[in-house]
Amino acid sequence: MELLEPSLQMWLTFTVIAIGIFFYIIDKFPMEIVSLGIISALLVLFHFIPVVGTNGDLILTARSLLAGFADPALITILALLVVGHGMVETGALDSPVKVLVRLGSNYPVAILILSLITVMVISAFLNNTPVVVIFIPIMITLVENLGKSPSLYLMPLSFVAILGGMTTLIGSSTNLLVAGEFQAQAGQTLGFFDFALPGLFLASIGFLYVLFIAPRILPKESSQNAKEMKITGKQFIVQIDLTEGNSLIGEKAVAGMFPILSGVTVQMVRKGQKDYLPPFDDITLEKGDLVVIATTRNELTAKIAADSTLLEDVKNQSVIDLDDDDKKVNVSRGQQLVEIIVAPKSRLDGRTLDQAGHILPGGCKIVGIQRRSRMNRASINDIRLEANDTLLAIGTKKQIRSLRLNSDVMLLEWSVKEIPIKADTYKALGIFVAVVVLASGGIVPIVIAATLGAFVMIVSGCLSVRKAAHAIDRNIFMLIGAALAMGTSLQATGGASYLAMAMVEALDGAGTAVMLSAFFILIAFLTNILSNNATAVLFTPIAINVAAELGVDPFIFVTAVIFAANCSFATPMGYQTNLLVLAPGNYKFADFMKVGVPLIIILWISYSLFAPWYYGI
């Protein structure tokens, strides 16, 4: 093979990419700033030193360098983030997650391993992007309920999906592209399971690494911001007044408990002037009764979402004065729970809620109290508030916003969370299932399914436009744009082909096994900078030519392209599923390098030892 003539533009492109990756790794500047710097550098570079084709036309223009911001892969990721956020906001996955958590509490390790194995197996036969979308919220809820950090398992989730995708012809779009190029260039076809055995070998090695080694390297804790935003499992004392229409009216105690209130602790029932403590025998709840429960925010939210009449007396009093953004929103859709702290020297200090009034200035109603010291069983009307008590309040967005100016309480902004609506839960679940079916069944391309799903999530009321916009991560937007700009530059200047030809020339006469090993690691390196699909299309013809010069079956080098191009573990822009877990896992660019590079090296060494024996070369 004749070595390409290097150009100034090629070397400058290598320099920009190297500097960009360096700044990504040191993490001194925000990821979006580094991405914008890379794009700006490439735009300036090719404006003053253009790449001109043989016909005199410009090959690299501002349009081609910025085309990444309209790339279907980017639109797909952003749309799927909106769909996933809709699932989380509406609580659509609460029921299946509760089943997993119940099993996970008894067999935590087994459930996590089973989840990862399930993802890897499914990814061999379906597009792995929607598979990961399904499991991200499930894994987050599961590991948080098991007291672990989501960052320990979200990156492994992405990696096992990629590993599963390299075992069959339809496991990844990369595999199909290589098969298409192989047929076009050499007239040979790849069967569904033609490379399944070496693929399974590599997937098994990678799975063991992901399971036992990756969690030791990954960050053990989420970022400080994520810690603050996590809704804790602390218990609140909540009072339910049984007014007309409350679903608890008529409920009878069974074996000392109320089945309808499973998951919460009923501390007291007050009938008139008489208080009843557990166990509750032969007690039927009636209109006018007062029920005091101890519960977590998550459980209370789930109860209210499932039964809109549970706190009917509270909602009737608190929902007033919707702001402009909420004028078209149903009253029940405006309900939000928030935590506030009684400030030092507050006028609430030392007073009961009856004395202070349950409704705070602005309209929020206090529904629960939590403090570190032990509280006796009593109506929250009888509990004297103290400085540093945490109060649970319910109200609309405008009512909660008004608390910022209230000197008697300190608003915990991170704790604001809207109460899901049961009807929205079913709508979100239906939308999500439709997106997965449309994409995985090949009915429409995944970009169309995802975009349509995001649109329906918004127009159906499952998400507001503001929340949908909040779901879109700017790091992902800028990162993909920069990655595709780097890939376009590398291809247009001939940088990728130059590296391949230089490797072939340097290893001339080294033997087939050595050449195959070097070919694998070169592609595995470039697939994390170029897109994996671009790498596959670029290197398949080179693989066929290298095999012809060495006098071996081109199938060997073509399948090496498939395995190596799927080694997209070292950068977040290496593969779509990496980008999907980037924000939920609170990962940095360097985290992917720390975990992904050793995995690539292990797979490279494993393949270099396995392939000569398996193919007899």
Long-range contacts (C-beta under 8 A, 24 or more apart in sequence): 1-501, 1-504, 1-505, 1-545, 1-546, 1-549, 2-501, 3-498, 3-501, 3-502, 3-505, 4-494, 4-497, 4-498, 4-501, 6-498, 7-51, 7-493, 7-494, 8-49, 9-45, 9-46, 9-49, 9-51, 9-493, 10-493, 10-494, 10-495, 10-498, 12-45, 12-49, 13-42, 13-45, 13-486, 13-489, 13-490, 13-493, 13-495, 14-495, 16-41, 16-42, 16-45, 16-486, 16-489, 17-486, 17-489, 17-490, 17-529, 20-482, 20-486, 21-529, 21-571, 24-571, 24-589, 24-590, 25-589, 25-590, 25-593, 26-590, 27-588, 27-589, 27-590, 30-475, 31-475, 31-478, 31-479, 31-588, 31-589, 32-474, 32-475, 32-477, 32-478, 32-479, 34-482, 35-475, 35-478, 35-479, 35-481, 35-482, 36-478, 36-482, 38-482, 38-485, 38-486, 39-65, 39-66, 39-481, 39-482, 39-485, 42-485, 42-486, 42-489, 46-489, 51-492, 51-493, 59-492, 60-488, 60-489, 60-492, 60-493, 64-488, 64-492, 65-485, 65-488, 65-489, 66-481, 66-485, 67-484, 67-488, 68-480, 68-481, 68-482, 68-483, 68-484, 68-485, 68-488, 69-477, 69-480, 69-481, 71-480, 71-484, 72-445, 72-447, 73-447, 73-480, 73-531, 73-576, 74-476, 74-477, 74-480, 74-481, 74-484, 75-447, 75-450, 75-451, 76-129, 76-446, 76-447, 76-450, 76-451, 76-576, 77-476, 77-480, 77-576, 77-579, 77-580, 78-454, 78-472, 78-476, 78-477, 79-447, 79-450, 79-451, 79-453, 79-454, 80-129, 80-130, 80-133, 80-435, 80-450, 80-453, 80-454, 80-580, 81-471, 81-472, 81-473, 81-476, 81-580, 81-583, 82-453, 82-454, 82-457, 82-458, 82-463, 82-468, 82-471, 82-472, 83-133, 83-431, 83-432, 83-435, 83-450, 83-453, 83-454, 83-457, 84-133, 84-136, 84-137, 84-471, 84-580, 85-463, 85-467, 85-468, 85-470, 85-471, 86-428, 86-431, 86-432, 86-457, 86-462, 86-463, 86-468, 87-137, 87-428, 87-429, 87-432, 88-137, 89-418, 89-420, 89-428, 89-462, 89-463, 89-467, 90-420, 90-421, 90-424, 90-425, 90-427, 90-428, 90-429, 90-462, 91-301, 91-302, 91-305, 91-420, 91-425, 92-425, 92-426, 92-428, 92-429, 92-432, 93-137, 93-138, 93-141, 93-429, 94-141, 94-302, 94-425, 96-138, 97-137, 97-138, 97-141, 97-142, 97-145, 100-138, 100-141, 100-142, 101-141, 101-142, 101-145, 101-146, 104-142, 104-145, 104-146, 105-145, 105-146, 108-146, 111-142, 112-142, 112-143, 112-146, 112-153, 113-211, 115-139, 115-142, 115-157, 116-153, 116-156, 116-157, 116-160, 116-207, 116-210, 116-211, 117-160, 117-207, 119-157, 119-160, 119-161, 119-164, 120-160, 120-161, 120-163, 120-164, 120-203, 120-207, 121-164, 122-164, 123-160, 123-161, 123-162, 123-163, 123-164, 123-165, 123-171, 124-164, 124-165, 124-167, 124-168, 124-171, 125-168, 125-170, 125-171, 126-440, 127-173, 127-439, 127-440, 127-446, 128-161, 128-162, 128-164, 128-165, 128-171, 128-172, 128-577, 129-439, 129-446, 129-576, 129-577, 129-580, 130-435, 130-436, 130-439, 130-440, 130-446, 131-161, 131-440, 132-157, 132-158, 132-161, 132-577, 132-580, 132-581, 133-436, 133-580, 134-432, 134-436, 136-580, 136-581, 136-584, 140-584, 144-230, 149-219, 149-220, 149-221, 149-222, 150-222, 150-584, 150-585, 150-586, 151-218, 151-219, 151-220, 151-221, 151-222, 151-585, 151-586, 151-587, 151-591, 152-215, 152-218, 152-220, 153-215, 154-581, 154-584, 154-585, 154-587, 155-214, 155-218, 155-578, 155-581, 155-585, 155-587, 155-591, 155-592, 155-595, 156-210, 156-211, 156-214, 156-215, 156-218, 157-577, 157-581, 158-575, 158-577, 158-578, 158-580, 158-581, 159-206, 159-210, 159-214, 159-569, 159-595, 159-596, 159-599, 160-206, 160-207, 160-210, 161-577, 162-566, 162-568, 162-569, 162-575, 162-577, 163-202, 163-203, 163-206, 163-207, 163-210, 163-566, 164-203, 165-566, 166-199, 166-202, 166-203, 166-562, 166-563, 166-566, 167-195, 167-196, 167-199, 167-200, 167-203, 168-192, 168-193, 168-196, 168-199, 169-193, 169-194, 171-199, 172-532, 172-566, 173-533, 174-532, 174-533, 174-535, 174-536, 174-562, 174-565, 174-566, 175-562, 175-566, 177-533, 177-536, 177-537, 177-540, 178-536, 178-540, 178-558, 178-561, 178-562, 178-565, 181-536, 181-537, 181-540, 181-541, 182-540, 182-544, 182-554, 182-558, 185-540, 185-541, 185-544, 186-544, 186-554, 186-558, 188-554, 188-555, 190-555, 190-558, 190-559, 194-555, 194-559, 195-559, 195-562, 195-563, 197-614, 198-559, 198-563, 198-607, 198-610, 198-611, 198-614, 199-562, 199-563, 201-606, 201-610, 202-563, 202-603, 202-606, 202-607, 202-610, 205-602, 205-603, 205-606, 206-599, 206-602, 206-603, 209-598, 209-599, 209-602, 210-599, 213-598, 214-595, 214-599, 217-594, 217-595, 217-598, 218-591, 218-595, 219-586, 219-587, 219-591, 222-586, 223-586, 225-586, 226-586, 228-414, 229-414, 231-297, 231-298, 231-415, 231-417, 232-296, 232-297, 233-296, 233-298, 234-296, 234-297, 234-370, 234-390, 235-265, 235-294, 235-295, 235-296, 235-370, 236-294, 236-295, 236-296, 236-297, 236-300, 236-368, 236-369, 236-370, 236-390, 236-392, 237-267, 237-292, 237-293, 237-294, 237-368, 237-369, 237-370, 237-375, 237-380, 237-383, 238-292, 238-293, 238-294, 238-295, 238-300, 238-367, 238-368, 238-380, 238-392, 239-290, 239-291, 239-292, 239-293, 239-367, 239-368, 239-379, 239-380, 239-381, 240-290, 240-291, 240-292, 240-293, 240-310, 240-311, 241-290, 241-313, 242-285, 242-286, 242-287, 242-288, 242-289, 242-290, 242-291, 243-287, 243-312, 243-313, 243-316, 244-287, 245-309, 245-312, 246-287, 246-309, 246-310, 246-312, 246-313, 247-307, 247-309, 247-310, 248-285, 248-291, 248-310, 249-285, 249-286, 249-287, 250-284, 250-285, 250-286, 251-284, 251-285, 252-283, 252-284, 252-285, 253-279, 253-280, 253-281, 253-282, 253-283, 253-284, 255-279, 256-280, 256-281, 258-285, 261-291, 261-293, 261-303, 263-295, 263-299, 263-302, 263-303, 264-293, 264-294, 264-295, 264-299, 264-300, 264-303, 265-293, 265-294, 265-295, 266-291, 266-292, 266-293, 267-292, 267-293, 267-294, 267-377, 268-292, 268-377, 268-378, 268-379, 270-379, 275-377, 277-377, 290-379, 292-377, 292-378, 292-379, 292-380, 297-337, 297-339, 297-392, 297-415, 297-417, 300-337, 300-368, 300-392, 301-337, 301-417, 301-419, 301-420, 304-335, 304-419, 305-419, 305-420, 305-421, 305-422, 305-425, 306-422, 308-332, 308-421, 308-422, 311-367, 311-394, 314-365, 314-367, 314-394, 315-394, 317-358, 317-359, 317-365, 318-359, 318-363, 318-364, 318-365, 318-394, 318-395, 318-396, 318-399, 319-395, 319-396, 320-363, 320-396, 320-399, 321-363, 321-396, 321-398, 321-399, 322-396, 322-398, 323-396, 323-397, 323-398, 325-397, 325-464, 325-466, 326-396, 326-397, 326-398, 329-461, 329-464, 330-421, 332-421, 333-418, 333-421, 333-424, 333-461, 334-396, 334-397, 334-418, 335-394, 335-395, 335-396, 335-418, 335-419, 336-394, 336-395, 336-396, 336-397, 336-400, 336-416, 336-417, 336-418, 336-419, 337-392, 337-393, 337-394, 337-415, 337-416, 337-417, 337-419, 338-364, 338-392, 338-393, 338-394, 338-395, 338-400, 338-403, 338-411, 338-412, 338-415, 338-416, 338-417, 339-390, 339-391, 339-392, 339-393, 339-412, 339-415, 340-390, 340-391, 340-393, 340-403, 340-409, 340-410, 340-411, 340-412, 341-388, 341-389, 341-390, 341-391, 341-409, 341-410, 341-412, 342-385, 342-386, 342-387, 342-388, 342-389, 342-390, 342-391, 342-408, 342-409, 343-387, 343-407, 343-408, 343-409, 343-410, 344-387, 344-388, 345-387, 346-385, 346-387, 346-407, 346-408, 346-409, 347-408, 348-385, 348-408, 348-409, 349-385, 349-386, 349-387, 350-384, 350-385, 350-386, 351-384, 351-385, 352-381, 352-382, 352-383, 352-384, 352-385, 353-380, 353-381, 353-383, 353-385, 354-381, 354-382, 356-385, 360-393, 360-403, 360-406, 360-409, 361-402, 361-406, 362-395, 362-398, 362-399, 362-400, 362-402, 362-403, 362-406, 363-395, 363-396, 363-399, 363-402, 364-393, 364-394, 364-395, 364-399, 364-400, 364-402, 364-403, 365-393, 365-394, 365-395, 366-391, 366-392, 366-393, 367-392, 367-393, 367-394, 368-392, 394-419, 424-460, 424-461, 424-462, 427-460, 427-461, 427-462, 428-457, 428-462, 431-456, 431-457, 431-460, 431-462, 473-582, 473-583, 475-582, 475-583, 476-572, 476-579, 476-582, 476-583, 479-572, 479-573, 479-579, 479-582, 480-573, 480-579, 482-573, 483-529, 483-531, 483-571, 483-573, 484-531, 486-529, 486-530, 487-529, 487-530, 487-531, 487-534, 490-526, 490-529, 490-530, 491-530, 491-534, 491-538, 496-526, 496-530, 496-535, 496-538, 496-539, 497-538, 497-542, 499-526, 500-539, 500-542, 504-546, 504-549, 512-550, 512-552, 512-556, 512-612, 512-617, 513-608, 513-611, 513-612, 513-617, 515-546, 515-550, 516-556, 516-557, 516-560, 516-608, 516-611, 516-612, 516-617, 517-604, 517-607, 517-608, 517-611, 519-543, 519-546, 519-557, 519-560, 519-561, 519-564, 520-560, 520-563, 520-564, 520-604, 520-607, 520-608, 521-564, 521-600, 521-604, 522-564, 523-560, 523-561, 523-564, 523-565, 523-567, 524-564, 524-565, 524-567, 524-600, 524-603, 524-604, 525-600, 527-564, 527-565, 527-566, 527-567, 527-568, 527-574, 528-567, 528-568, 528-569, 528-570, 528-571, 528-573, 528-574, 528-596, 529-571, 532-565, 532-566, 532-568, 532-574, 532-575, 535-561, 535-565, 536-561, 536-562, 536-565, 539-565, 552-617, 553-615, 556-611, 556-615, 556-617, 560-607, 560-611, 563-603, 563-607, 567-599, 567-600, 567-603, 567-604, 569-595, 569-596, 569-597, 569-599, 569-600, 570-596, 570-597, 570-600, 571-596
